[in-house]
Structure formats: C-alpha cells, structure tokens
Amino acid sequence: MTAQAIQERDLTVVIGLEVHVQLETATKIFCGCSTDLEDADPNTHTCPVCLGLPGSLPVLNEGAVEAAVRVGKAIDADIPEQTRFHRKNYYYPDLPKNFQISQYDAPICQDGELEFSVEGERRTVGIERAHLEEDPGSLQHAGGNIDTADYTLVNYNRAGVPLMEIVTEPDFRDATEVRAFLAKLEEVLEYLGIFDATRDGSLRIDANLSLVDAADVDDDGSIDQDVLEDANRTEVKNISSHKGAQKALAYEAQRQKNAVQRGREVEQETRHWDESRGITVSMRSKEEEKDYRYFREADLPPLEVSHWKEELSIPELPDARRERFGEEYGLNEEAASKLTTTKQVADFYEDLASEFDPDLVATWVADELLGELNYRDMEITDVTDRLDEIERLVELVASEEITAKNARETVLRGMLDDGDDPDTIVDREGLGKTQRDELQGAVEEAIEENPDAVSDYHDGGGGAINFLVGQVMQKTGGSADPGDVNQLLRAELED
C-alpha cells in the first residue's frame, strides 16, 4: 500500500471496556476482614485468607453475591442456573497467593445492556458479562511512577475487597461515549446502594482499543467478529476516573492513527495510562486468555442463585425516576436530569417537594444548591448532616420571610463558607423582609423625594420605575422583595 493510500484510509475507533467496581460490603469477599480502609495503616486489614497463607480457606460473602444479582437486574442481564469460581493464574505482585479467585466460563451476569445519553442522543451498549472476583492489594511507587520509581511498596489492605468486573461489548466509537457511559454506570450503581464513589480505587477502568477500516462497519454500527479479531488492539490499564478515561482513550486513538498514517503496524500490547504526563506507555505484550491458565476453584462450590433475580428488589433507577419527575412534578428535562444525578439528591428533592412548591424546590435544589456546591468542588454528600438547615432555608424563601436574592447570595453562601445556620445569618445580617407598613412608607418617601422620576414615569419613561425601585431598595437595605416594591410603586403612582 502506498504512503498516500495509507494516509487516506478512513479509520473507525473500536473500544470495549472492563470496568472494575468495588462493592460496598462490610467485609471482604472471602474472609471476615473489614473493608473500612479509610485512614487505615498499611497491611492492618489482613488475615491468613486474604494473605493467601497455606491451609486457609475462602468463605464466600453472601452480600457480595446479592449485590452482583442486583447489578444483573439493573442491566437486564441473564443469571445462569449455575455459576462458579475459577483460579486465574497470573503473577500479581499485590495478591500474595499468586492467583486471583475470579469467574471464567460461568459468570454470574451475562448478556445485559445499559442505555445512556451522549451529546443529546440515546445509545445502548451491550454488557457481555459481569462477574465477581477479589481485588488485589495496592502498589505505592516511591520517588516516581510505575516506570521511574526508586522502589515499590505493597499494601495488602485492599486484597480481597469484593470486586465486580463489568465487561462491555466493543460498542464504543470514541472516548466521549466512554465517559458518558461511565457516568451513567456509576449513577446506576449508586442508586443500587452497592457502590461508594468516594472510596479510593472504587472504580477502575481497563480499555481495549483498536482501529478498523470504516468500510468494515455496517450501517447499524456493527462490525464482523472476524474483522475485530484481525485488528491489533491495545489494552490501556490503570484508568481511575471518567475524565481520565476520556483523555487516555483520546490519546491512544490518536497514537494509533498516527502510527497507521506513518505506515507502522499497531502492536498488540498492554499500555499504562500515565495521568501526570497525559500519555500511555508500553508495559508488556498483550496476554491471551490461555496465558491465565484458568482452572476450577475447588474450595468454593458452584452457586445456584438465578431465582434471586426475582426475589431481590432494586430501587427505582435514574431513568425511570427522571421520567416520573417530569410527569409528577411537571419538571422540564434539564431540571429532572439534575435532580436525579444521585439518589440522595432525588430523595432530598422529593422530601422537600412534599412540603413546598415543587417548582420552587427544583430551583433551589437543582440550580442554587447544586450550583453552589459545584462551584466549591463539593457534592451533596459533603452536606448530608446539614440537609435540615437547607430545608429551613427553602422554608424561609417559600414563606417570603427573606428574599430569594438574599437567600441565594448571602444566606446559602454563608452557610457553605462559614458553617452558620440560616436563622443565625438572617438575624446577623438583618435580612428579614421589610414589614408591609415599613415598605409602604419607603415607597411614599421615594416618590416624594424624586419628582423628576415621577414625571418621567407619567410621561412613559420606561426606566423611571426601575430607578424608583432602586431608591426603595436602598431605603430598605435590600431586604424588600423587588416584585413587591414594583407593585406598590405602580399602585401609588396610578392613584
């Protein structure tokens, strides 16, 4: 093929994901060690089982299996009559027994799908499988990154934490789709109550990326299996965020396209995402399935839990709740979407909407509260213990005890920045709305003191009323409601 022909090739990016999700259980998947690892000293949450000591035997955590079934139900996956565990024989420096208990040919969830939105369009990605396994420990590279560190320390606290690996079909065509999918997946997992995004390493992504000729992609976006098998792909490992996935895969796609355009063959290999440098670096040649030497885990019997899919309940999921918010509360799509991003936000909105006007509550939760939290790089989980104070602030606005402007610009911001409660801020700043008699007096004074503006108003001057409103607001220290002031001024001027 000539250099010109190579440069003119129209290439399509093909991406498949392996998403590793830590499940929220009190203990590890095969032993009784606590999974509460926050601030724990290295290697203090370990026992003979998760350290792989001779003679130790695994005992399966029922809560991890229930969580996996709930995931299967949420992605409409098949749960086979029988599922079983295998040993994946591969050298893990942070998994001391040198094999990982995982699932191979009988995963607990098979053939599911997840629908999500990207740039205003709905997409559905197939989920080939989702299986249970144990998490390895963690490596800490001292004095550099994986390829420049002076030495590496191993912390086995995480070894044995329940992990679910969700493997998608190669249905993604660019990095933007991947980021949108991961956001939706995390949203669903959070609703199920089996995932904590704040836990370090709670979601990690490996991605397989290859290039195929655009002519080999069918009109419906499908690609023949033979074409996929012939395409050399790279596996990009150690991605830990939605944004990181988008950046890593955008880089890797461009790297492969550049190689093809220069007439080079893309090597089938495993690459590491170096987030600090924004590049992928080669780690090793790509393993094949046979390299893992799977064989049955003799210490764990097969599971028969397919009936659990009907017996276990799951909460209303984000899409269904979003649709109901539109129908029940009359919210537009944007507001309903903001209010269902997390289950805690949605629950909080519904609690308030049962007490106050749903539109007012939507404005205060979706726009004011979430906007101020986002500005401070905070989540609603950071103010969980103060939701009653936020409810009190909404009550003050709903009862017109303070103006919306003061509530937003002074009270809410003061609550988040200084930690004070709303009533304290209102009293300290003198923000209570001016009483009607006081407001009427301020309106009459403004009219008496500004005859020119009054004449302009009667002559049809459009700006005169705004000027007079400003004068009244000055007299009331900004505590009056501008709408009330406008109404009183017009009534007084028309007499």
C-alpha positions in Angstrom: 0.0 0.0 0.0 1.4 3.4 -1.0 2.0 6.1 1.6 -0.7 8.2 0.1 -3.2 5.3 0.3 -2.3 4.8 4.0 -2.8 8.5 4.8 -6.2 8.4 3.0 -7.6 5.4 5.0 -10.8 6.2 6.8 -10.5 4.5 10.2 -13.0 3.8 12.9 -12.1 3.6 16.5 -13.4 0.5 18.4 -13.4 0.4 22.2 -14.5 -2.1 24.7 -14.3 -1.7 28.5 -13.5 -3.8 31.5 -14.8 -1.8 34.5 -13.8 -2.9 37.9 -16.2 -1.9 40.6 -15.6 -2.3 44.4 -18.8 -3.5 46.0 -19.9 -1.9 49.3 -19.9 -4.7 51.8 -18.8 -4.7 55.5 -16.2 -7.5 55.0 -14.1 -8.8 52.2 -15.4 -11.3 49.7 -13.7 -14.5 51.1 -12.9 -13.6 54.7 -14.1 -11.5 57.6 -11.6 -8.6 57.3 -13.2 -5.2 57.4 -13.4 -3.2 54.2 -13.4 0.1 56.1 -9.9 1.0 54.9 -10.1 4.8 55.3 -7.1 6.1 57.2 -6.0 2.5 58.0 -2.3 1.8 58.4 -0.8 -0.4 55.6 -1.3 -4.1 56.0 -3.5 -3.9 59.1 -6.7 -5.3 57.5 -5.4 -8.7 56.6 -5.8 -12.3 57.7 -4.5 -15.7 56.6 -7.2 -15.9 53.9 -6.6 -12.6 52.1 -2.8 -13.1 52.6 -3.1 -16.5 50.9 -1.3 -18.4 53.7 -1.1 -22.2 53.4 -4.2 -24.0 54.8 -6.5 -21.0 54.7 -9.9 -21.5 53.0 -12.2 -18.9 51.4 -15.8 -18.5 52.5 -18.0 -16.6 50.1 -19.6 -13.3 51.3 -23.4 -13.6 50.6 -23.7 -9.8 50.5 -21.4 -9.6 47.5 -23.4 -12.2 45.6 -26.7 -10.2 46.4 -25.0 -7.0 45.1 -24.0 -8.8 41.9 -27.5 -10.1 41.3 -28.9 -6.5 41.8 -26.4 -5.3 39.1 -27.7 -8.1 36.8 -31.2 -7.0 37.4 -30.4 -3.3 36.7 -28.7 -4.1 33.4 -31.3 -6.7 32.4 -28.7 -9.5 32.3 -29.2 -13.2 32.3 -28.3 -15.0 35.5 -27.5 -18.7 34.7 -28.8 -21.6 36.7 -25.3 -22.3 38.0 -22.3 -20.0 38.3 -18.9 -20.9 39.7 -15.4 -19.6 40.5 -12.1 -20.2 39.0 -8.4 -19.5 39.7 -6.9 -17.0 37.4 -3.2 -17.9 37.5 -1.2 -14.8 36.8 1.6 -13.1 38.7 0.0 -10.3 40.8 2.7 -8.6 42.9 -0.1 -7.2 45.1 -2.1 -10.5 45.5 0.1 -12.7 47.7 -1.1 -16.2 46.7 -0.2 -15.5 43.0 -3.6 -16.3 41.6 -6.9 -14.5 41.7 -10.2 -16.1 42.6 -12.4 -14.9 39.7 -15.1 -16.3 37.4 -14.3 -17.6 33.9 -16.8 -19.5 31.7 -19.8 -19.2 34.1 -20.1 -15.6 35.2 -22.9 -14.5 37.4 -24.3 -12.0 34.9 -24.4 -12.4 31.1 -25.8 -10.6 28.1 -27.0 -7.4 29.6 -27.1 -3.8 28.3 -27.1 -0.2 29.5 -28.7 2.8 27.9 -27.2 6.2 28.3 -27.2 9.7 26.6 -24.3 11.3 24.9 -24.5 14.7 23.2 -28.3 14.5 23.3 -28.5 11.1 21.7 -29.5 7.8 23.3 -27.0 4.9 23.0 -27.2 1.3 24.1 -24.1 -0.6 24.9 -24.1 -4.4 25.3 -22.7 -5.9 28.5 -21.0 -9.2 27.6 -20.6 -10.3 31.2 -20.3 -9.1 34.8 -18.5 -11.4 37.2 -17.3 -11.5 40.8 -13.7 -11.6 41.9 -11.3 -10.4 44.6 -9.5 -7.1 44.4 -5.7 -7.2 44.5 -3.9 -5.0 47.0 -2.3 -1.7 46.0 1.2 -0.7 45.0 2.8 2.6 46.0 5.6 3.7 43.7 8.1 5.7 45.7 10.0 8.5 44.1 8.2 8.3 40.7 5.7 6.5 38.7 5.5 2.8 37.6 8.5 3.1 35.3 10.6 5.6 37.2 10.1 4.7 40.9 13.1 4.1 43.1 11.2 1.2 44.7 7.6 0.0 45.2 5.7 -0.7 48.4 2.9 -3.2 48.7 -0.2 -2.6 50.8 -2.4 -5.7 51.2 -5.3 -4.0 52.9 -7.4 -3.9 49.7 -6.6 -7.5 48.8 -9.9 -9.4 48.9 -12.3 -6.5 48.7 -15.3 -7.6 46.7 -14.9 -6.6 43.1 -17.3 -6.8 40.1 -15.8 -6.7 36.7 -18.2 -5.4 34.1 -17.1 -6.3 30.5 -18.8 -4.4 27.7 -19.1 -5.3 24.0 -16.8 -3.3 21.7 -19.6 -0.9 21.1 -17.9 2.4 21.7 -16.7 4.5 18.8 -15.0 7.4 20.6 -13.8 8.5 24.0 -16.7 10.8 24.6 -19.1 7.9 24.5 -17.0 6.1 27.1 -17.1 9.0 29.5 -20.9 9.3 29.2 -21.3 5.5 29.7 -19.1 5.5 32.9 -21.1 8.4 34.4 -24.4 6.5 33.8 -23.0 3.2 35.1 -21.8 4.9 38.3 -25.2 6.6 38.6 -26.9 3.2 38.5 -24.5 1.6 40.9 -25.0 4.4 43.4 -28.8 4.1 43.2 -28.5 0.4 43.9 -26.7 1.2 47.1 -23.7 -1.1 46.4 -21.1 1.4 45.4 -19.3 4.4 47.0 -17.7 6.7 44.5 -15.7 8.5 47.3 -13.8 5.3 48.2 -10.3 5.3 46.9 -10.0 3.0 43.9 -13.7 2.3 43.9 -13.9 2.3 40.1 -11.1 1.4 37.8 -11.1 1.0 34.0 -9.2 -1.1 31.6 -10.0 -0.4 27.9 -9.3 -2.3 24.7 -8.9 0.0 21.7 -8.3 -0.9 18.1 -8.8 0.6 14.6 -10.7 -0.9 11.7 -11.4 0.4 8.2 -14.6 2.5 8.2 -15.8 0.4 5.3 -16.0 -2.7 7.6 -18.5 -1.0 9.8 -22.1 -1.9 8.9 -24.8 0.8 8.7 -26.1 -0.2 12.1 -22.7 0.2 13.6 -21.9 -3.5 14.0 -18.6 -5.0 13.0 -18.0 -8.6 11.9 -16.3 -10.7 14.5 -13.5 -11.7 12.1 -12.7 -8.1 11.4 -12.4 -7.4 15.2 -10.2 -10.4 15.7 -7.8 -9.4 12.9 -7.4 -5.9 14.3 -4.4 -5.5 16.6 -5.7 -3.9 19.8 -4.0 -2.3 22.8 -5.2 -2.6 26.4 -4.9 0.6 28.3 -4.8 -0.1 32.1 -4.9 1.8 35.3 -7.6 4.5 34.5 -9.3 5.7 37.6 -11.9 8.3 36.5 -14.4 9.3 33.8 -12.3 12.2 32.7 -9.2 10.1 32.8 -10.8 7.5 30.6 -11.8 10.1 28.0 -8.3 11.6 28.0 -6.5 8.3 27.9 -8.6 6.8 25.1 -8.5 10.0 23.0 -4.7 10.0 23.3 -4.4 6.3 22.5 -6.8 6.6 19.4 -4.6 9.4 18.1 -1.4 7.5 18.8 -2.6 4.5 16.8 -3.9 6.7 13.9 -0.5 8.4 13.7 1.2 5.0 13.6 -1.0 3.8 10.8 -0.6 7.0 8.8 3.2 6.5 9.0 2.9 3.0 7.7 3.6 1.3 11.0 1.7 -1.6 12.4 -0.1 -1.2 15.7 1.4 -3.6 18.2 -0.9 -5.8 20.3 0.2 -4.8 23.8 -0.8 -3.6 27.3 -0.1 0.0 28.0 -0.2 2.1 31.2 -2.1 5.4 31.4 0.3 7.9 32.9 -2.1 10.6 34.1 0.6 13.0 35.2 2.1 13.1 31.7 -1.1 12.6 29.8 0.3 9.7 27.7 0.1 5.9 27.5 3.3 3.9 27.9 4.1 0.4 26.9 4.1 -2.2 29.8 4.2 -5.6 28.2 2.9 -7.7 25.3 -0.8 -8.4 25.4 -1.7 -11.6 27.2 -4.1 -14.0 25.7 -6.7 -16.0 27.5 -4.6 -19.1 27.6 -1.9 -17.3 29.5 -4.1 -17.1 32.6 -4.4 -20.9 32.9 -7.9 -20.9 34.4 -9.0 -23.9 36.4 -11.8 -24.5 38.8 -11.6 -23.2 42.4 -12.0 -26.4 44.3 -12.6 -24.6 47.7 -15.8 -22.9 46.5 -18.9 -24.9 45.4 -21.0 -23.8 42.4 -23.7 -21.2 43.1 -27.3 -21.5 42.2 -28.8 -18.0 42.6 -30.8 -17.4 39.4 -34.0 -17.2 41.4 -32.6 -14.3 43.4 -33.2 -12.0 40.4 -37.0 -12.3 41.1 -36.7 -12.3 44.8 -34.3 -9.4 45.3 -35.7 -5.9 44.9 -34.0 -2.9 43.5 -34.9 0.8 43.8 -36.4 3.0 41.1 -33.4 3.6 38.8 -32.3 7.0 37.4 -34.1 6.9 34.0 -37.4 5.8 35.5 -37.2 8.4 38.2 -36.3 11.1 35.8 -39.3 10.3 33.7 -41.6 10.3 36.7 -40.3 13.6 38.0 -41.3 15.1 34.6 -44.8 13.6 34.8 -45.5 14.0 38.6 -43.9 17.4 39.2 -44.1 19.0 35.8 -40.3 19.4 35.6 -38.5 20.0 32.4 -35.9 17.5 31.2 -32.9 19.6 32.3 -34.2 20.0 35.9 -35.3 16.4 36.2 -31.9 15.3 35.0 -30.1 17.4 37.5 -32.3 16.2 40.3 -31.7 12.5 39.6 -28.0 12.5 39.2 -27.7 10.8 42.6 -30.2 9.0 44.7 -29.6 11.3 47.7 -30.3 14.4 45.6 -33.5 12.9 44.3 -34.6 11.8 47.7 -34.0 15.2 49.1 -35.9 16.9 46.4 -38.9 14.6 46.9 -38.9 15.2 50.6 -39.0 19.0 50.1 -41.5 18.8 47.2 -43.9 17.2 49.6 -43.8 20.3 51.8 -43.3 23.2 49.4 -44.0 24.1 45.8 -42.2 21.6 43.6 -41.0 24.3 41.1 -39.6 26.4 43.9 -37.9 23.4 45.4 -36.5 22.3 42.0 -34.9 25.8 41.5 -33.4 25.7 45.0 -32.0 22.1 44.8 -31.1 21.8 41.1 -29.8 25.3 40.5 -29.0 27.1 43.7 -27.7 24.3 46.0 -26.1 22.1 43.4 -24.6 25.1 41.6 -23.0 26.5 44.8 -21.7 23.0 45.7 -20.2 22.5 42.3 -18.5 25.9 42.5 -16.8 24.7 45.7 -16.0 21.3 44.2 -18.3 19.7 46.7 -21.0 17.0 46.5 -24.3 16.7 48.4 -22.6 14.0 50.4 -20.5 16.8 51.9 -23.6 18.4 53.5 -25.5 15.3 54.4 -25.7 16.3 58.0 -27.0 19.8 57.1 -29.9 19.0 54.9 -32.3 20.1 57.6 -30.7 23.6 57.5 -31.1 23.7 53.8 -34.7 22.7 54.2 -35.1 25.6 56.7 -33.6 28.0 54.1 -36.2 26.8 51.5 -38.9 27.3 54.1 -37.8 30.9 54.7 -38.0 31.6 50.9 -41.3 29.8 50.5 -42.9 31.8 53.4 -41.4 35.0 52.0 -39.6 35.8 55.2 -36.5 36.6 53.2 -36.0 37.5 49.5 -34.7 34.9 47.0 -31.8 37.2 46.3 -30.7 37.4 49.9 -31.3 33.7 50.4 -29.1 32.9 47.5 -26.3 35.5 47.7 -25.9 35.8 51.5 -27.6 33.0 53.4 -26.7 29.9 51.3 -23.2 31.1 50.5 -22.7 32.0 54.2 -23.9 28.5 55.2 -21.5 26.8 52.9 -18.5 29.1 53.5 -18.8 29.8 57.3 -20.9 26.9 58.5 -23.6 29.0 60.1 -27.3 28.0 60.1 -29.7 30.1 58.1 -31.6 31.8 61.0 -28.3 33.0 62.5 -27.2 34.6 59.2 -30.6 36.2 58.7 -30.6 37.7 62.2 -27.0 38.8 62.0 -27.3 40.4 58.6 -30.8 41.9 59.2 -32.3 40.1 56.2 -35.8 39.6 57.3 -38.2 41.0 54.7 -39.4 44.6 55.5 -42.9 44.7 57.0 -45.7 46.0 54.7 -46.2 49.2 56.6 -42.4 50.0 56.6 -42.3 49.2 52.9 -45.3 51.4 52.1 -43.5 54.2 53.9 -40.3 53.7 51.9 -42.3 53.8 48.7 -44.0 57.1 49.6 -40.7 58.6 50.6 -39.1 57.6 47.3 -41.9 59.1 45.3 -41.8 62.4 47.3 -38.0 62.7 47.0 -37.9 62.1 43.3 -40.5 64.2 41.5 -38.5 64.2 38.2 -38.6 60.4 38.1 -42.4 60.5 38.9 -42.9 62.9 35.9 -40.8 60.6 33.6 -43.0 57.7 34.7 -46.2 59.5 33.8 -44.6 60.6 30.5 -44.0 57.0 29.6 -40.3 56.9 30.6 -39.5 53.2 30.8 -36.5 53.5 33.1 -38.3 55.7 35.7 -39.9 52.8 37.6 -36.6 50.9 37.8 -35.0 54.0 39.2 -37.7 54.3 41.9 -37.4 50.6 42.7 -33.7 51.1 43.3 -34.4 54.0 45.6 -36.8 51.9 47.7 -34.4 49.0 47.9 -31.7 51.4 49.2 -34.1 52.6 51.9 -34.9 49.1 53.0 -31.3 47.9 52.9 -32.1 45.4 50.2 -34.4 43.4 52.4 -37.6 44.2 50.4 -38.8 42.0 47.6 -38.3 43.9 44.3 -41.5 42.5 42.9 -43.5 43.8 45.9 -41.8 47.2 45.6 -42.6 47.4 41.9 -46.2 46.5 42.6 -46.6 49.1 45.4 -44.9 51.8 43.4 -47.2 51.4 40.4 -50.3 51.3 42.7 -49.2 54.5 44.4 -48.3 56.3 41.2 -51.6 55.5 39.5 -53.7 56.9 42.4 
